[in-house]
Amino acid sequence: MKRKKFRLISKKKSVAFRELAEGFWCIAIKGRHWAQFKHWYQEWWKPLYWD
């Protein structure tokens, strides 16, 4: 009998956090303005994964 693997967070949330980290890297760390990251987060990432 196979045992189910225990996941701390769901696959969808893990993908969401990975995309958030990639977006943060591309916008904030590469020298762009924080307003661009805030706009991307509020307009694209958050509604897609958390609303």
N, C-alpha and C positions, 0 to 999 in steps of 0.2 A: 504494500500500500504506500503510495507516494504521499509525502507530507507537503502541505501548502507552504509556500514561502511567505513570511510575514513582511509586509511593507509598512514602513513608518508613514510615508506619504504616498498618495496615489500617483500613478503614471502621469496623469494630466498636470498635476501640480509640480511634479519634478521637471516636466518639459517647460512649464511656465516659469519656474525659477531659473532654469538654464537660459531661456530667452531673455529674462530680465537681466541676468548677469552679462550676456552678450550685448544687449542694448546699452547697458551702463558702460561697458568697455568701449563700444564704438562711439558713443556720444560724449560721455563725461571725461574719460581718461585720455582720449586722443586729442584733447585740447579744444573741444567745441564748448559752446556756452551751456550752462546748466538749464537754461530755459528750453533748449532743444530736448534734453532728456525728460524734463517735466512734461512737455507737450507730448512726446512719444509715449510716455508712461500713461498719462491721463487719457489720451485720445485713442491709442491703439492697444497697448498691452493690457491695461486694467479692464476695459470693457470686454475684451476677448476672453479673459480667463476668470474674472471675478464677478462679473455682473450677470 
